[in-house]
Amino acid sequence: MIEFIGATRQDSDNIAASPARLINLYRERVGNRTVLKGVPGQTLFVALNDVMGRAMTEVGGTLFAASGGALYSVTSGGVAANLGAIADDVDTFMEGYAANVTVTAGGNYYVWDGATLSTVTGGAFSNIGSVAFAGGYTLLTEKDGSRFQWAELQDPGTLNGLNFATAEAIDDTLSRAVVHKGNVYLFGKASTEIWYLTGGANANAFARLAGGVVDRGVLAPALVTDFGEGMFFVGDDGVGYIMSGVTPMPISVRGFETAVAAETPTHCFYYETEGHKFIVVRFANRPAWVYDIAMAEWHERAVGNTLTPWLVVGAAKAYGKWRGISTLSNITTLEGTADLGATILKRAVSSTYELDENRLRLQRLVMRARTGFSNLGRDMQLTLRLSRDRGLTWGAPKARSLGTLGEYESRAVWRSLGQFRSITAEITLGDNTDAPIYTDAVADVI
């Protein structure tokens, strides 16, 4: 019995060193065993009929979305209303206070007050980068600058030119403001400053925390997200960090860092499912990397049989469920076993097992799953491929049945698999069904 399926660690620069991957699967402990669970699918909540979805948030019990150069409200029944035009910008950020929705996009600052969408001007500077909210104050960072300002207390539509400060502990340019546990984290391109509410008024409302300077910035404005207990961000060094106080803790693996350096990460966001809290780093040109806080492990999220990039760029909980907004301007519910009716191909690649200096014969490999509950109208299929060179090349796929509805004792068995000095296995489940796969297997070697 071997535990041969682990978390995603594969480094595209050195696949043979660690070929392990989980694509559209994540690990979950069940007693003293571990199973592979399929990621939640997507069902359509509302189509906004625009070119690009940008951002989404819940404010005052209502879901709001920025998409295709417009701000929308969306009812619990999935009915969208166009509230007015905003700039269409990949770096679009949204916040809210009471009935007010605040948006920054294209250097502009917008406020929806429940009746009217206005472009708010004035204040200490006019080129706006991001928006955050702390203790009754709406905060705005200066795009391509080092200042931040705040609107009048409990009045996000009024800017006072005296209510500003400069993040100047380190000569840096601000990228994003994020409020976590009442403190304001001002992420720059090469550093981060932490400010707090003083209890004073107007220009004295905020001050920098003693020791609140971190020698690490964020790689891009959209690559930071708050997940409740802390924040995750992709640092200016390409490493993934979690931070709650003043010390960033690296959590990424080398494969993630290679992907960040070689590909194009576009967004960070957070969602939950079945007790798991997932931090997503979405890429434009490869599967997303997803960190499971409960398991402290990474997996990947992709689309279709060719495993193309996941289209979701943001998520928010609204009307009791987690919703995602995609580059196709669809707002989806993150649930079910299919991706908008299409197949979610689930794939796991093992670590490499060195058998012996001499070749050994793999007589039999047995894998089990939660069988007997899938009503596909046919047998569920699990496909195996094996590699003799640590995942660089693969043998022919071999499919085996995992049974159909009511066949609870089914297992996938492969026999006479050949001789190996080292062995790496890849399993693929192409059926849209909830069938957790056990991560351990029986291997008979002679």
N, C-alpha and C positions, 0 to 999 in steps of 0.2 A: 504494500500500500504506500503510495507516494503522494505528497501534496505538491502538485506540479503546476498549478495555475496561481500566479500572483498578480500584483498590480502592474500597471503600465510603467515601464522603466526604459523602454527602448530609446537608444540614442542613434539617430539616423546617421551620425558620423562614424559610428562603431557598432553596427547591429550585432555582430558576432559576440561582443562582450556581454550584451544583455538584450536578447530579442523579445523579452516579455512585453505583452500588450494586452489590454482589455479594451475592446471597442464596443460601445453600446451595452456594456456589462459593468457591474460593480460588485465588489465582494461584500458579503453580509455574514456575520457570525450567527449560527443557530446552534445553541448548546455548545458542544465541543467540536462542532464541524463548521466548515465554511462553505457557502454556496455562492454561485454567480447569479445575480439578479439582473434582469433586463431593465434598461433605463425607461422612464415613463415616455410614452408616445405623445402625440399631439392630436387634439381635435379642434376644429375650427370654431372660434368664439365669434369673431367678426372680421370681415375683410374690409380694409379701409380704402381700397382701390387707388392707392397712390404708388409711387415708385419705390420709396425707401422708408422703412420704419426706423426711427431714430432713438426714441426713449419712451418710458412709460412709468407712471407712478399712481398710487392711490392716495387721494386727498379727501378727507371728510366723508369717507364711505363711498366715493365715486372714483371710477377708473378714468385716468386721463392719459392720452398718448400724443406724441409728436411724430408726424409722419408726412413725408412728401411736401414739406413747406406749409403745414397746417397743424393747428392744435385741435384735438378731438376730445369729447367726453363720450364715455361708453356706459350704457346702463347695464344692470344685472341681467337683462334679457338679451344682451349682445346687439343693442341698437346704438350706432355711432352718430354723433352730431358734430358737424364742422363748426368750431367756435371762432375761427378766423385765421389769417395768414401769419406765419412766422418764417424766419429764414430757414432754409434747408441745409443743415450742417451736420456732419458726422459727429462732431463734438457738441451734442445737444444735451443739456442737463436740466432736470426738473426737480422742484421742491414744492412744498405747500405749507400754508398756515391758515387754519380755520377754513373759510370758504375760498381762500385765495390760492391760485396755482401760479407758481413762478417758473419761468423758463428762460434759459440763456441759449442763444444760438446765433452764429454768424457775427459775434461781437455785440449783439443786441440783448436787451433785457425786457421781458414781457411779463405782464401780470393779468391774469384772469380773475376778476373780483366776484364772479358768480353771475355777472350780467354782461360785462364788456371786457374785450381783450385789448389792452393798451400797450404801446411801446413806451417804456418809462425812460426818461432822459434826465440829465442834470447830475448832481452829485460831484464827487471828487474826480471822476474820470468817466469816459463814455464808451471805451472799448472793453466790453465785458467778456470774461472768460468762462466763469462757472458760478453756480449759486448753491448756497447751503442755508440751513436754518438752525439758530441756537437761541433758546431762552427768550423768544418773542422778537428776535432780530433776524432779518433776512440779510445774509452776507453775500457780497459779490467780489470776485477776484478780477484783477486787471489783466486782460489778455495781453501777453507779451510784455508784462510789467511786473513790478514787485509789490504793488499796493493792493489792499483790500478795503472795501467800505461796507457800511451797513445802513440799511434803511431805518427810518424812524421806528421806535418800539411799537410793535403790533400794527404797523402800517407799511407793508412791503411796497406800496405804490409811491412813497415819498422818500426821496433821497436828499440828504443834507450834505453839502459840500465839505463840512467840517468833520463828518463822521467817517474817518478813515485812519489807517495806520499802514506802516511799511514793514514788510518782512525783510529785515536787513541784517540779521545776525551773520548771514553768509551772502555774498554777492550772487544772487540767483534770480531766475525768472519763475513766477508762479505758474503752475499748471492747473491746480484744482484745489478747492476747499471741500473738506468732508468733516462733518460734525459727528463725534463719537463720544457717548457718555458725557455730553455737555461741553467737551473741549473741542476747539476748532483746530483741525490738522490742515496746515497750509502746505500742500505738496508742491515742491518746486521741481525743476529739471535735474537738480543735483543735491538738493537738501530738503528737509521738512522742518517746519516750525510748529510748535504747539502753543495755542493761545487759550485763555480762559475768560469767562465772564467775571468782571470785578465786582459787580453790584452797583457800579457807578452809572452815570447817565451820559447819553450823547457821545461826545468824542472820547470819554473815559470808560466806555462800556467794556472794552477788551484790553488785556495785557498779555504779554508773553509769559508762559510758565517758566519758572526758574529751572534751568537745565533742559528746557524744552526745545532743543535744537538737535536734529538728527542728521548725520552726514550721509544721507541717502535720499535720493529723489525718486520720482515716478517716471517710467519710460515714456508714457503718453497720458494725456488727461483722462481718457476713458478706461485706463487700466488700473482702477482702484474701486473697491466695493466694500461697503459695511455689511457685516453679517450678524450683527447683534452683539455677540460676545467679543468681537474684535473687527479689524479691517484686514483685507488682503490687498496687496498691490504688487505689481511687477516693477521692480526697482530699475533705476537707470543703468544698473549693471546687468540687467536681463535675468535676475534671480527673482523667484516668487517669495514674498514675505508675508507673515501675519504679524500685526502689531496691535496691541491694546493700550500699552502705556507709552514709554519713550524708547523702547528697544525693539527694533524689527527682528523677527525670528525667521530665518530662512527655512522654507519647507519644500522647495522644488528639488527635483532630481536632474541629473545631467541631461537626460533626454528632453526635458522641458526647456532647459536653458538653450540647448542646441536649436530647438524649434523656434524659440523667441528670436534668436540671432539670425536664423536662416529664413524664416517665414514672416508673416505680417499679422501680429496680434492686434485686434481691433477693439475689443470690448471686454470688460470684466463685469460679471453680475452674479447673483446668488439666488438659489431657490431650494425648496425642501420637498422631500417625498418619503413617506413611510419611515419617519424618524431619522432620515439621513439629510444632512445639510451640505449642499454642493456649491462650491465656488467654481465658476466657469471662466476660463480664459478662451475667448472665441477668436479664431483665426480666419482670415479671408481666403486662405489657399491651402488649408489642411484641416483635419479633424480638430475639434476643440479639445483642450486639456481640461479635465474636471477633477477637483480635489474634494474628496469625501472627508469631511471633518470627523465624522464618527469613527471611521476606520483609519484615518491619517494616511490615506492612499490615493493615488491618481488613477483615473481611467480616461477614456477618450469618447467623444460624442461625434457621430458622423451621420450622413444621410444616404439612403439608397444602397443599391448593390455595389456601387463603385466607391462607397465611403467618401463622398464629397463633403466639403465643409458644412457644418451646422449653420443654418440661416438665422437662428435666434440671436438677437443682439442685446436683449434686456428682459428682465422678469420682474413681476410684482405680484403680491398676493391681493386679490380683490374678489369680493363676493364669496369668500370661503375657500377659494382655490387659487393655486399658483398659475399665472398667465405668462406667456412669452410674447414678445413682439419681434417680427422677423424682417429681414431685408426686403421681403415681398409685401410688406405692410399688412401681413396677417397678424391678428392677435389670436393666439391659440391657448387652449387649456392644456397644461402639462399633465396628461393622464392617459390611460389606455395602453394598448400594446401595438398600435400602428401609428405611423407618422403621416397624418392627414390622409389616411387610407392606404398608404404605401408601406412596403415591407421595411422593418427595421432589422437589418442584418447584424447579428450579434456574433462577435469573434473573439477568441482568446488564444494567445500564443504563450506557451510555457517558457520557463527558463530552460537552459540547456543542461542535460544530465550526462555526465561523463560516466560511461559504463565500465570501461576497462581499457588497458593498453591494447589488449587483443580484441578482436571483434566478438561480440556476443549477439545471440539471436533473440529478437523480441517475438516470443511465441504468441502472446495474447495481451491485449489492452482492453480493460473494461471500465466504462464510465456510467454513472447513474445520474438521474435527474428526478425532479418531481413529476412523475408520469401518471397517466390515467385521467387527467383533468382537462386535457385539451380536446375540444370538439371541432377538429379541423375537417372532419369527413374523410380522413385518411391518416396514415401513420405520420407521426412527427419524425423528422429526419435530423440526425447529427452527423456532420461530415468531418473527417479527419484527414490532415495532411502531415507528413513527417519530413524532417530535414536532418541530413547527416552532417551538415556544415554550419551548424549554429544559426540557422535561420536565413542564410544567404540564398539558398535555393531550396525548392520544395518538390516532393514527390507528387504523384497523382492523387486527387481527392478520392476518398473512400467513404461513401454514405452508409449509415446504418440506421435501422428503425429504433425509435424510442416508444413504439406502441401508439395506441389510439385511446379514445375515451373508455374508461373502465379497466384498462390494463395497467394496474398499479405497480406491478413487479417488473416492468420492462427495464432493460438496460441495453446499452450499446456495446457490442463486443466485436473487436477486430482480431483476426488470427493471422499467423504466419506473415509477419510484417517485415521480415528481412533481418540482415545483420548490420550492426552499428558499433562504432567506437564512442560516438556521442549521439544523443537524440534530442530533438526539439519537436514539440507537437503543437499543431494548430487545430482548434476545433471551431466549427461554424454552425450556428443555428439560424436558419433563414425563415423560420415560421413565426408569425405574429401570435405568440401565445405566452402566457405566464408559466414558464417551466424552469424554475431555478435549477442550475446544474451544480452538482457537487464538485468541489475543486480537487478532491483526491481521486485517485484511480488505482486499479489493480493492474500491475505490470508483471508478467511472467517472462523472465529472462534466463536463458541457458547459455 
